[in-house]
Amino acid sequence: MPSALINGVRLHYETYGQGVPLVFVHEFAGDQRSWDPQVRFFARRYQVITYNARGYPPSDVPADTGAYSQDHAVEDLRGLILHLRLAPAHVCGLSMGGYATLHLGLRYPELARSLAVAGCGYGSDDQAQFRRDAEELGRRIEEEGMAAFAASYARGPFRIPFMRKDPQGWQAFADALAQHSARGSAGTMRGVQGRRPSVYDLREALSTLAVPTLIVTGDEDGPCLAPGVFMKQQAPAAGLLILPRTGHTINLEEPEAFNRAVLDFLTLVESGRWQAREPEPPGRSALLPDRR
């Protein structure tokens, strides 16, 4: 597996296929293996890049908790895109990776052809409680180890739809989570998950986001529903897709629907047919047209 030294941390990545670059950014409970269904599908049409974030072996695992943050996650993604000379690239992220993808588009729009932001919004509705929970989970990871933590975390309420639909696929996901670094996972939970800003804090930045953006969430992933609607309403070039009877691990739980939706989105972007909405003042009536 090749690697690149990015911001003082060695990140391992894989490249598949040829064509326009498409970078996948994994969630907290995943790694680059989590994108296998997408790699097999999209590498037939695109140059697909997956990588392990800092804290996820074989990428480096910094010992300092201060080395983990939302800023580090975004700058690592930016650094990898520049190192591999991918810009502008399509970028697709889930959950923690969705946040990194979104922030990349907000900070460095010139690096992105499009953004697919999936399962994004955890911690936005009650930040104080979310931060306390993230600190508690970080402690549990350190004290109990990854095997015990994974057995519990993989059964979280918004992972249950995946477990019920595809027990074998869910078990592979849980087994992979148990192999993660306890140090890296604890640092990521505390520094990236627990301290990132709420989606609602991004209102002004989202209003100027011109990069074509697809927001994807499952209708059984409660913490992402309202933030997903909010992002769609604020970003003029954003569209929102809600998959029915689907939880948080969208790309593994419903790979065919996810792949098709993202492919359709990329096709519209590449053909110039994904247009930003024209700003319209709110109407006085849901039924009657405003007089001009």
Secondary structure, DSSP 8 states (H G I E B T S, - for coil): --EEEETTEEEEEEEES-SSEEEEE--TT--GGGGHHHHHHHTTTSEEEEE--TTSTTS---S-GGG-SHHHHHHHHHHHHHHTT--SEEEEEETHHHHHHHHHHHH-GGGEEEEEEES--TTSS-HHHHHHHHHHHHHHHHHH-HHHHHHHHTTSTTTHHHHHH-HHHHHHHHHHHHTS-HHHHHHHIIIIITTS--GGGGHHHHHT--S-EEEEEETT-HHHHHHHHHHHHH-TTEEEEEETT--S-HHHHSHHHHHHHHHHHHHHHHTT-----------S-SSS----
